[in-house]
Amino acid sequence: MIWRLEWNPDESVQVLEALNDVDIHSAIGKILETEQRFWLNGSKPIEKPTPRSKIVTNLQHAQSSKGRARRDALERALQLAFKEGQIAPFLEHRDALLGMSSQIKLLPSVRRNPMFLRMVNVVLKSVEQSYVVPKSLRKIGINRRQYRVAVALQSGAKNKKIARQLGITEATVKYHLTSLYRLTGVSKRSEFIDFMNKN
């Protein structure tokens, strides 16, 4: 279609006019539409927020917020995702969900609607499974949960902060760290961080 439009400018004008009232949801569709409008009109189009951009905006807001504001932003993002059937933004902005799994499931809007709860569970499970353990670490026996603790530790976070981020107890963080030290053959936090930086 793009090749045809490039070689037939009159047809591209007709196609663009036909798309005028169509709400294009995909990012690629929006880019193509913007590019065509620019080349035909020589002006910038008026940007309309897409459902995806609204989800991403709420996730970014959640990532930089705390407490009630964070929960509200996540709830808005999940409601938009449920309405539009999109979970990809949650995988791209998965850090916004750190430590919020249990709180999200307790939101009244989630508990009231079984279909919404099912979608929320799919999102949370997909985000959890999106953390891929590098092959070299998998070979020595490090699992996904241990890897998430290791990555948080690499960023310089203390046990309490790691526990809060991952939605686990501080005792669980210590348990994972003990296992990680044993698996990697180190005895101190700094040695473990050096090991992780090399692998």
DRENGU-52124 format. One record per residue: residue number from 1; x, y, z negated of N, C-alpha, C in turn. Coordinates in steps of 0.02 Angstrom, whole numbers, plus 50000, padded with zeros to 5 digits. Example, Ala and Ser with C-alpha at 12.3 -4.5 7.8 and 13.67 -1.06 7.14 Angstrom:
REM DRENGU-52124
+-----+-------+-------+-------+-------+-------+-------+-------+-------+-------+
| num |    nu |    nv |    nw |   cau |   cav |   caw |    cu |    cv |    cw |
+-----+-------+-------+-------+-------+-------+-------+-------+-------+-------+
|   1 | 50660 | 49716 | 49610 | 50615 | 49775 | 49610 | 50660 | 49835 | 49610 |
|   2 | 50642 | 49888 | 49646 | 50684 | 49947 | 49643 | 50645 | 50002 | 49606 |
+-----+-------+-------+-------+-------+-------+-------+-------+-------+-------+
END
This chain:
REM DRENGU-52124
+-----+-------+-------+-------+-------+-------+-------+-------+-------+-------+
| num |    nu |    nv |    nw |   cau |   cav |   caw |    cu |    cv |    cw |
+-----+-------+-------+-------+-------+-------+-------+-------+-------+-------+
|   1 | 50041 | 49940 | 50000 | 50000 | 50000 | 50000 | 50043 | 50063 | 50000 |
|   2 | 50097 | 50063 | 49960 | 50140 | 50122 | 49957 | 50172 | 50136 | 50025 |
|   3 | 50195 | 50082 | 50058 | 50226 | 50091 | 50124 | 50177 | 50123 | 50172 |
|   4 | 50114 | 50098 | 50172 | 50062 | 50126 | 50215 | 50051 | 50199 | 50200 |
|   5 | 50049 | 50216 | 50137 | 50035 | 50285 | 50118 | 50092 | 50332 | 50139 |
|   6 | 50154 | 50309 | 50137 | 50210 | 50351 | 50156 | 50209 | 50367 | 50231 |
|   7 | 50187 | 50320 | 50271 | 50188 | 50329 | 50344 | 50123 | 50359 | 50371 |
|   8 | 50072 | 50362 | 50331 | 50008 | 50390 | 50352 | 49985 | 50443 | 50302 |
|   9 | 50012 | 50504 | 50308 | 49995 | 50555 | 50259 | 49920 | 50569 | 50253 |
|  10 | 49884 | 50568 | 50309 | 49812 | 50580 | 50306 | 49777 | 50527 | 50264 |
|  11 | 49799 | 50466 | 50273 | 49769 | 50411 | 50235 | 49786 | 50418 | 50160 |
|  12 | 49848 | 50441 | 50147 | 49867 | 50449 | 50076 | 49824 | 50503 | 50043 |
|  13 | 49807 | 50556 | 50080 | 49764 | 50608 | 50052 | 49696 | 50579 | 50036 |
|  14 | 49669 | 50538 | 50082 | 49604 | 50507 | 50071 | 49605 | 50461 | 50010 |
|  15 | 49658 | 50420 | 50005 | 49663 | 50374 | 49949 | 49669 | 50412 | 49884 |
|  16 | 49709 | 50465 | 49885 | 49718 | 50505 | 49824 | 49652 | 50538 | 49804 |
|  17 | 49615 | 50563 | 49852 | 49550 | 50593 | 49837 | 49502 | 50541 | 49809 |
|  18 | 49506 | 50479 | 49834 | 49464 | 50425 | 49809 | 49482 | 50408 | 49737 |
|  19 | 49546 | 50416 | 49721 | 49570 | 50401 | 49653 | 49556 | 50458 | 49604 |
|  20 | 49534 | 50514 | 49629 | 49524 | 50573 | 49588 | 49481 | 50561 | 49526 |
|  21 | 49428 | 50522 | 49534 | 49383 | 50510 | 49478 | 49398 | 50445 | 49441 |
|  22 | 49448 | 50408 | 49465 | 49466 | 50344 | 49434 | 49516 | 50357 | 49378 |
|  23 | 49501 | 50330 | 49319 | 49546 | 50337 | 49262 | 49597 | 50281 | 49265 |
|  24 | 49659 | 50296 | 49284 | 49711 | 50246 | 49291 | 49744 | 50235 | 49223 |
|  25 | 49740 | 50173 | 49198 | 49765 | 50159 | 49131 | 49838 | 50138 | 49130 |
|  26 | 49863 | 50108 | 49183 | 49931 | 50082 | 49179 | 49982 | 50138 | 49188 |
|  27 | 50040 | 50128 | 49158 | 50093 | 50178 | 49162 | 50117 | 50185 | 49234 |
|  28 | 50121 | 50130 | 49271 | 50144 | 50131 | 49340 | 50094 | 50169 | 49383 |
|  29 | 50029 | 50155 | 49372 | 49977 | 50190 | 49409 | 49980 | 50265 | 49397 |
|  30 | 49993 | 50284 | 49335 | 49997 | 50356 | 49318 | 50057 | 50387 | 49352 |
|  31 | 50113 | 50352 | 49355 | 50173 | 50378 | 49388 | 50160 | 50387 | 49463 |
|  32 | 50130 | 50335 | 49494 | 50115 | 50340 | 49565 | 50068 | 50398 | 49580 |
|  33 | 50017 | 50404 | 49539 | 49968 | 50458 | 49550 | 50002 | 50526 | 49542 |
|  34 | 50044 | 50534 | 49491 | 50079 | 50596 | 49479 | 50125 | 50614 | 49537 |
|  35 | 50162 | 50563 | 49560 | 50208 | 50574 | 49616 | 50171 | 50595 | 49679 |
|  36 | 50116 | 50561 | 49694 | 50077 | 50578 | 49754 | 50048 | 50649 | 49748 |
|  37 | 50023 | 50666 | 49690 | 49995 | 50734 | 49681 | 50049 | 50787 | 49691 |
|  38 | 50108 | 50773 | 49665 | 50162 | 50822 | 49671 | 50181 | 50832 | 49744 |
|  39 | 50190 | 50777 | 49780 | 50211 | 50783 | 49850 | 50157 | 50813 | 49894 |
|  40 | 50094 | 50800 | 49879 | 50040 | 50827 | 49920 | 50023 | 50900 | 49903 |
|  41 | 50023 | 50915 | 49840 | 50001 | 50981 | 49818 | 50059 | 51027 | 49799 |
|  42 | 50117 | 50998 | 49786 | 50174 | 51038 | 49765 | 50166 | 51066 | 49695 |
|  43 | 50119 | 51038 | 49657 | 50109 | 51062 | 49589 | 50105 | 51004 | 49541 |
|  44 | 50112 | 51019 | 49479 | 50108 | 50967 | 49427 | 50035 | 50952 | 49412 |
|  45 | 50019 | 50888 | 49403 | 49950 | 50871 | 49386 | 49936 | 50887 | 49313 |
|  46 | 49873 | 50892 | 49297 | 49853 | 50901 | 49228 | 49856 | 50832 | 49195 |
|  47 | 49897 | 50825 | 49145 | 49904 | 50761 | 49112 | 49846 | 50748 | 49064 |
|  48 | 49815 | 50691 | 49073 | 49761 | 50670 | 49029 | 49789 | 50615 | 48985 |
|  49 | 49781 | 50617 | 48920 | 49808 | 50563 | 48878 | 49773 | 50497 | 48895 |
|  50 | 49814 | 50446 | 48905 | 49787 | 50380 | 48920 | 49776 | 50342 | 48854 |
|  51 | 49737 | 50288 | 48855 | 49729 | 50249 | 48794 | 49796 | 50224 | 48767 |
|  52 | 49840 | 50203 | 48813 | 49906 | 50179 | 48792 | 49945 | 50235 | 48757 |
|  53 | 49944 | 50295 | 48786 | 49982 | 50350 | 48755 | 49953 | 50369 | 48687 |
|  54 | 49887 | 50362 | 48679 | 49856 | 50375 | 48614 | 49879 | 50323 | 48562 |
|  55 | 49884 | 50260 | 48584 | 49907 | 50207 | 48539 | 49979 | 50221 | 48518 |
|  56 | 50021 | 50237 | 48567 | 50092 | 50250 | 48553 | 50100 | 50311 | 48507 |
|  57 | 50061 | 50363 | 48519 | 50064 | 50423 | 48476 | 50047 | 50405 | 48404 |
|  58 | 49995 | 50365 | 48394 | 49977 | 50344 | 48326 | 50030 | 50301 | 48294 |
|  59 | 50062 | 50257 | 48333 | 50115 | 50214 | 48307 | 50176 | 50256 | 48287 |
|  60 | 50192 | 50306 | 48328 | 50248 | 50350 | 48312 | 50233 | 50391 | 48249 |
|  61 | 50171 | 50413 | 48243 | 50150 | 50450 | 48183 | 50156 | 50404 | 48122 |
|  62 | 50134 | 50342 | 48129 | 50137 | 50294 | 48073 | 50209 | 50282 | 48052 |
|  63 | 50253 | 50277 | 48101 | 50323 | 50263 | 48086 | 50356 | 50319 | 48046 |
|  64 | 50333 | 50380 | 48057 | 50363 | 50437 | 48021 | 50323 | 50459 | 47960 |
|  65 | 50269 | 50423 | 47945 | 50226 | 50442 | 47888 | 50231 | 50391 | 47832 |
|  66 | 50201 | 50409 | 47776 | 50199 | 50364 | 47718 | 50128 | 50362 | 47691 |
|  67 | 50115 | 50310 | 47652 | 50052 | 50305 | 47615 | 49990 | 50304 | 47659 |
|  68 | 49942 | 50344 | 47638 | 49876 | 50346 | 47671 | 49881 | 50368 | 47744 |
|  69 | 49924 | 50417 | 47757 | 49932 | 50442 | 47826 | 49957 | 50386 | 47872 |
|  70 | 50003 | 50345 | 47846 | 50030 | 50289 | 47885 | 49976 | 50237 | 47899 |
|  71 | 49938 | 50219 | 47848 | 49883 | 50171 | 47856 | 49831 | 50195 | 47906 |
|  72 | 49813 | 50259 | 47900 | 49763 | 50288 | 47945 | 49787 | 50287 | 48018 |
|  73 | 49851 | 50305 | 48029 | 49878 | 50306 | 48096 | 49880 | 50235 | 48125 |
|  74 | 49899 | 50186 | 48084 | 49900 | 50117 | 48107 | 49829 | 50092 | 48122 |
|  75 | 49782 | 50112 | 48080 | 49712 | 50091 | 48091 | 49686 | 50120 | 48157 |
|  76 | 49701 | 50184 | 48170 | 49679 | 50215 | 48233 | 49711 | 50179 | 48293 |
|  77 | 49776 | 50164 | 48287 | 49810 | 50129 | 48342 | 49780 | 50060 | 48354 |
|  78 | 49765 | 50024 | 48301 | 49735 | 49958 | 48307 | 49665 | 49961 | 48336 |
|  79 | 49626 | 50011 | 48316 | 49559 | 50019 | 48344 | 49561 | 50034 | 48418 |
|  80 | 49607 | 50077 | 48439 | 49615 | 50092 | 48510 | 49637 | 50029 | 48549 |
|  81 | 49684 | 49992 | 48519 | 49709 | 49931 | 48551 | 49653 | 49880 | 48558 |
|  82 | 49611 | 49875 | 48508 | 49554 | 49828 | 48509 | 49505 | 49848 | 48564 |
|  83 | 49492 | 49912 | 48569 | 49446 | 49938 | 48620 | 49473 | 49928 | 48690 |
|  84 | 49538 | 49938 | 48699 | 49570 | 49935 | 48765 | 49601 | 49868 | 48781 |
|  85 | 49608 | 49824 | 48731 | 49639 | 49759 | 48743 | 49713 | 49762 | 48756 |
|  86 | 49748 | 49805 | 48720 | 49820 | 49814 | 48729 | 49858 | 49798 | 48665 |
|  87 | 49908 | 49754 | 48671 | 49951 | 49743 | 48612 | 50024 | 49759 | 48627 |
|  88 | 50042 | 49770 | 48690 | 50111 | 49784 | 48707 | 50141 | 49843 | 48669 |
|  89 | 50104 | 49899 | 48659 | 50135 | 49954 | 48621 | 50158 | 49934 | 48551 |
|  90 | 50124 | 49885 | 48521 | 50144 | 49863 | 48454 | 50210 | 49825 | 48455 |
|  91 | 50223 | 49791 | 48511 | 50287 | 49756 | 48518 | 50343 | 49806 | 48530 |
|  92 | 50328 | 49858 | 48568 | 50378 | 49910 | 48583 | 50393 | 49954 | 48522 |
|  93 | 50344 | 49961 | 48478 | 50352 | 50004 | 48418 | 50340 | 49962 | 48355 |
|  94 | 50371 | 49903 | 48354 | 50358 | 49855 | 48300 | 50380 | 49879 | 48232 |
|  95 | 50428 | 49923 | 48229 | 50452 | 49948 | 48164 | 50398 | 49988 | 48127 |
|  96 | 50349 | 50013 | 48163 | 50294 | 50050 | 48130 | 50253 | 50004 | 48085 |
|  97 | 50256 | 49938 | 48099 | 50217 | 49890 | 48060 | 50255 | 49859 | 48002 |
|  98 | 50319 | 49876 | 47995 | 50360 | 49847 | 47942 | 50328 | 49855 | 47874 |
|  99 | 50318 | 49799 | 47841 | 50291 | 49800 | 47773 | 50218 | 49817 | 47767 |
| 100 | 50182 | 49820 | 47822 | 50112 | 49841 | 47820 | 50062 | 49784 | 47833 |
| 101 | 50086 | 49724 | 47847 | 50042 | 49669 | 47866 | 49985 | 49658 | 47817 |
| 102 | 50001 | 49652 | 47753 | 49949 | 49638 | 47704 | 49901 | 49697 | 47696 |
| 103 | 49926 | 49758 | 47700 | 49883 | 49816 | 47693 | 49837 | 49824 | 47753 |
| 104 | 49862 | 49807 | 47812 | 49821 | 49813 | 47873 | 49762 | 49765 | 47869 |
| 105 | 49775 | 49704 | 47846 | 49722 | 49654 | 47842 | 49668 | 49672 | 47790 |
| 106 | 49685 | 49716 | 47743 | 49637 | 49736 | 47691 | 49597 | 49798 | 47709 |
| 107 | 49612 | 49828 | 47766 | 49574 | 49887 | 47787 | 49500 | 49869 | 47797 |
| 108 | 49454 | 49910 | 47772 | 49382 | 49894 | 47778 | 49360 | 49881 | 47850 |
| 109 | 49385 | 49921 | 47897 | 49365 | 49912 | 47967 | 49388 | 49845 | 47995 |
| 110 | 49444 | 49820 | 47970 | 49470 | 49755 | 47992 | 49429 | 49699 | 47961 |
| 111 | 49415 | 49704 | 47896 | 49379 | 49651 | 47861 | 49307 | 49645 | 47885 |
| 112 | 49276 | 49700 | 47905 | 49206 | 49699 | 47926 | 49194 | 49665 | 47993 |
| 113 | 49244 | 49667 | 48037 | 49235 | 49643 | 48105 | 49280 | 49583 | 48118 |
| 114 | 49252 | 49522 | 48122 | 49292 | 49461 | 48133 | 49333 | 49463 | 48198 |
| 115 | 49306 | 49493 | 48251 | 49342 | 49497 | 48314 | 49403 | 49544 | 48307 |
| 116 | 49392 | 49598 | 48271 | 49447 | 49646 | 48259 | 49501 | 49613 | 48216 |
| 117 | 49481 | 49575 | 48165 | 49528 | 49540 | 48122 | 49569 | 49490 | 48163 |
| 118 | 49536 | 49455 | 48209 | 49571 | 49407 | 48251 | 49623 | 49442 | 48294 |
| 119 | 49605 | 49499 | 48323 | 49652 | 49537 | 48364 | 49711 | 49562 | 48322 |
| 120 | 49696 | 49587 | 48261 | 49748 | 49610 | 48216 | 49797 | 49553 | 48199 |
| 121 | 49770 | 49494 | 48187 | 49813 | 49436 | 48173 | 49857 | 49418 | 48233 |
| 122 | 49829 | 49424 | 48293 | 49869 | 49411 | 48354 | 49925 | 49463 | 48359 |
| 123 | 49910 | 49526 | 48346 | 49961 | 49579 | 48349 | 50016 | 49565 | 48299 |
| 124 | 49997 | 49551 | 48236 | 50047 | 49539 | 48184 | 50089 | 49478 | 48198 |
| 125 | 50058 | 49425 | 48223 | 50096 | 49364 | 48240 | 50143 | 49377 | 48299 |
| 126 | 50120 | 49414 | 48349 | 50162 | 49430 | 48407 | 50222 | 49473 | 48386 |
| 127 | 50210 | 49520 | 48342 | 50264 | 49563 | 48319 | 50315 | 49521 | 48280 |
| 128 | 50290 | 49478 | 48236 | 50335 | 49434 | 48196 | 50378 | 49391 | 48243 |
| 129 | 50347 | 49364 | 48295 | 50383 | 49319 | 48340 | 50428 | 49357 | 48389 |
| 130 | 50421 | 49423 | 48393 | 50462 | 49462 | 48440 | 50533 | 49471 | 48416 |
| 131 | 50546 | 49456 | 48353 | 50615 | 49461 | 48327 | 50652 | 49398 | 48348 |
| 132 | 50699 | 49405 | 48394 | 50735 | 49348 | 48420 | 50804 | 49344 | 48387 |
| 133 | 50819 | 49286 | 48360 | 50884 | 49274 | 48327 | 50935 | 49259 | 48382 |
| 134 | 50991 | 49296 | 48384 | 51043 | 49281 | 48433 | 51066 | 49208 | 48428 |
| 135 | 51085 | 49180 | 48485 | 51104 | 49109 | 48488 | 51160 | 49092 | 48440 |
| 136 | 51210 | 49135 | 48435 | 51267 | 49120 | 48390 | 51245 | 49115 | 48317 |
| 137 | 51196 | 49155 | 48297 | 51171 | 49152 | 48228 | 51123 | 49094 | 48219 |
| 138 | 51086 | 49079 | 48271 | 51039 | 49022 | 48268 | 51078 | 48957 | 48259 |
| 139 | 51137 | 48953 | 48291 | 51178 | 48892 | 48287 | 51200 | 48877 | 48216 |
| 140 | 51212 | 48929 | 48176 | 51234 | 48917 | 48108 | 51176 | 48909 | 48059 |
| 141 | 51115 | 48914 | 48085 | 51056 | 48899 | 48044 | 51016 | 48959 | 48019 |
| 142 | 51030 | 49018 | 48045 | 50993 | 49078 | 48023 | 50925 | 49079 | 48058 |
| 143 | 50872 | 49085 | 48018 | 50804 | 49087 | 48047 | 50781 | 49159 | 48056 |
| 144 | 50721 | 49167 | 48083 | 50694 | 49234 | 48099 | 50687 | 49279 | 48037 |
| 145 | 50662 | 49252 | 47983 | 50653 | 49294 | 47923 | 50720 | 49316 | 47894 |
| 146 | 50768 | 49269 | 47893 | 50834 | 49287 | 47868 | 50866 | 49340 | 47913 |
| 147 | 50855 | 49333 | 47978 | 50883 | 49380 | 48026 | 50855 | 49450 | 48015 |
| 148 | 50790 | 49455 | 48001 | 50759 | 49520 | 47988 | 50790 | 49553 | 47926 |
| 149 | 50803 | 49512 | 47875 | 50836 | 49538 | 47814 | 50907 | 49561 | 47832 |
| 150 | 50942 | 49521 | 47872 | 51010 | 49538 | 47892 | 51013 | 49603 | 47931 |
| 151 | 50967 | 49613 | 47977 | 50966 | 49674 | 48017 | 50951 | 49735 | 47973 |
| 152 | 50905 | 49727 | 47927 | 50889 | 49782 | 47880 | 50950 | 49798 | 47837 |
| 153 | 50987 | 49746 | 47817 | 51046 | 49755 | 47776 | 51100 | 49792 | 47816 |
| 154 | 51107 | 49775 | 47879 | 51156 | 49808 | 47923 | 51144 | 49883 | 47927 |
| 155 | 51081 | 49903 | 47924 | 51065 | 49974 | 47929 | 51083 | 50012 | 47865 |
| 156 | 51105 | 49976 | 47814 | 51127 | 50008 | 47752 | 51074 | 50011 | 47698 |
| 157 | 51018 | 49979 | 47709 | 50963 | 49980 | 47660 | 50979 | 49937 | 47599 |
| 158 | 50957 | 49959 | 47542 | 50964 | 49921 | 47480 | 50908 | 49869 | 47476 |
| 159 | 50916 | 49821 | 47430 | 50867 | 49766 | 47424 | 50796 | 49791 | 47416 |
| 160 | 50787 | 49841 | 47374 | 50720 | 49867 | 47360 | 50688 | 49895 | 47424 |
| 161 | 50727 | 49932 | 47463 | 50701 | 49961 | 47525 | 50687 | 49907 | 47577 |
| 162 | 50731 | 49856 | 47580 | 50720 | 49800 | 47627 | 50654 | 49765 | 47610 |
| 163 | 50644 | 49753 | 47545 | 50582 | 49720 | 47523 | 50521 | 49760 | 47543 |
| 164 | 50524 | 49825 | 47534 | 50467 | 49868 | 47551 | 50456 | 49868 | 47627 |
| 165 | 50510 | 49873 | 47666 | 50504 | 49874 | 47739 | 50473 | 49810 | 47766 |
| 166 | 50495 | 49753 | 47738 | 50473 | 49689 | 47765 | 50410 | 49662 | 47731 |
| 167 | 50388 | 49696 | 47679 | 50327 | 49675 | 47645 | 50336 | 49611 | 47605 |
| 168 | 50396 | 49604 | 47576 | 50412 | 49546 | 47534 | 50437 | 49570 | 47467 |
| 169 | 50448 | 49524 | 47421 | 50473 | 49544 | 47355 | 50549 | 49552 | 47356 |
| 170 | 50574 | 49588 | 47307 | 50647 | 49597 | 47302 | 50680 | 49530 | 47288 |
| 171 | 50647 | 49486 | 47251 | 50673 | 49419 | 47237 | 50681 | 49379 | 47301 |
| 172 | 50633 | 49387 | 47347 | 50637 | 49352 | 47412 | 50696 | 49378 | 47453 |
| 173 | 50708 | 49443 | 47450 | 50765 | 49472 | 47485 | 50830 | 49442 | 47457 |
| 174 | 50835 | 49438 | 47390 | 50895 | 49409 | 47359 | 50904 | 49336 | 47378 |
| 175 | 50848 | 49300 | 47381 | 50851 | 49229 | 47401 | 50878 | 49223 | 47473 |
| 176 | 50852 | 49264 | 47519 | 50875 | 49262 | 47588 | 50949 | 49282 | 47593 |
| 177 | 50969 | 49332 | 47554 | 51039 | 49354 | 47556 | 51085 | 49299 | 47530 |
| 178 | 51065 | 49264 | 47478 | 51105 | 49208 | 47452 | 51113 | 49154 | 47506 |
| 179 | 51058 | 49139 | 47540 | 51061 | 49089 | 47594 | 51105 | 49114 | 47651 |
| 180 | 51099 | 49178 | 47668 | 51140 | 49206 | 47722 | 51214 | 49204 | 47704 |
| 181 | 51232 | 49221 | 47642 | 51301 | 49219 | 47621 | 51329 | 49148 | 47627 |
| 182 | 51288 | 49099 | 47605 | 51309 | 49029 | 47607 | 51319 | 49007 | 47680 |
| 183 | 51272 | 49024 | 47724 | 51275 | 49003 | 47794 | 51335 | 49034 | 47831 |
| 184 | 51352 | 49096 | 47813 | 51406 | 49131 | 47848 | 51474 | 49124 | 47813 |
| 185 | 51474 | 49095 | 47754 | 51537 | 49084 | 47718 | 51567 | 49146 | 47688 |
| 186 | 51526 | 49194 | 47669 | 51550 | 49255 | 47637 | 51523 | 49259 | 47566 |
| 187 | 51553 | 49304 | 47527 | 51530 | 49309 | 47457 | 51507 | 49380 | 47438 |
| 188 | 51520 | 49429 | 47481 | 51502 | 49498 | 47465 | 51460 | 49529 | 47522 |
| 189 | 51423 | 49579 | 47503 | 51380 | 49615 | 47550 | 51421 | 49645 | 47607 |
| 190 | 51476 | 49677 | 47591 | 51518 | 49709 | 47642 | 51547 | 49658 | 47691 |
| 191 | 51566 | 49599 | 47665 | 51591 | 49546 | 47709 | 51537 | 49522 | 47756 |
| 192 | 51476 | 49517 | 47730 | 51420 | 49494 | 47771 | 51405 | 49545 | 47827 |
| 193 | 51407 | 49609 | 47809 | 51394 | 49661 | 47860 | 51448 | 49659 | 47914 |
| 194 | 51511 | 49648 | 47894 | 51565 | 49640 | 47943 | 51552 | 49580 | 47988 |
| 195 | 51531 | 49525 | 47958 | 51515 | 49464 | 47997 | 51460 | 49479 | 48048 |
| 196 | 51407 | 49513 | 48027 | 51351 | 49528 | 48071 | 51373 | 49575 | 48128 |
| 197 | 51416 | 49623 | 48112 | 51440 | 49670 | 48164 | 51482 | 49634 | 48217 |
| 198 | 51517 | 49581 | 48197 | 51558 | 49543 | 48244 | 51515 | 49496 | 48287 |
| 199 | 51459 | 49476 | 48260 | 51416 | 49429 | 48296 | 51358 | 49466 | 48324 |
+-----+-------+-------+-------+-------+-------+-------+-------+-------+-------+
END
